[in-house]
Amino acid sequence: MRIAVAVDGPAGAGKSTIAKVLAKRFNLMYIDTGAMYRGVTLLSKRNNVSPEDTDILCRLIKSLEMHFSNDRLIINGEDVSEEIRKPEISNNVSLYAAIPEVRELLVQLQKEMSKKYDVVMDGRDIGTVVLSEAPFKFYLTASPEVRAKRRYDELLENGINVEYNNIFQDIIKRDFIDTTRKANPLKKADDAIEIDTSNLTVLKVVDKMSNYIRRKMSNQL
Ligand code: CDP
């Protein structure tokens, strides 16, 4: 049976950093499902397709070849990893991700990936929908202030100039859309282990998760 680790939580909880380290430790393929929603948002913006144009949007998504190579998102042969992190994409992605038809197409793609590879997948609906049968599920949280500060530092490091307050507002707005949308809202799966990362280092969180995985693998849980 394939190994599947699900990591969910709100923006800035540390999911992607932590999932990447976990992937190396357990030799898993890291799938950043948020990047896929960001990729759809980028291509929609480039092609002037608004979230209301559901039919055109679905046709566009079906025409895309999307895969990960060394944790980089490649769409139709182009590495879009940097562009999808820009604030104009962050500000719009939750609107596209709230559309049921968009989710259906991307969830299907994500399920196919999990059948081909041992994966650690991060997102909003991984433990509840995409990998609902996964034996290892985690839900990472942190206070909105800590999450906004992390995102702010990350953008500055990448040379993107931003105001802390704009990032904070974006995080609050996305939390609201992600948790209240009808289609697969962000929520902790009943069987997920919740970890508040506000005051923990990346390695501490990864160690907690690794211990849980190892204990469960050797049937001690
Ligand atoms: O990295 P960050 O936490 O800022 O967000 P992300 O993981 O890149 O996801 C961007 C957005 O995509 C989220 O705010 C959600 O609106 C959406 N998303 C989703 O709806 N379902 C997922 N499985 C992953 C992301």
Residues whose N, C-alpha, C, O or C-beta is under 5 A from the ligand:
A	BS01	CDP	P10 A11 G12 T33 G34 A35 Y37 V93 S94 A97 D122 G123 R124 D125 R174 D178
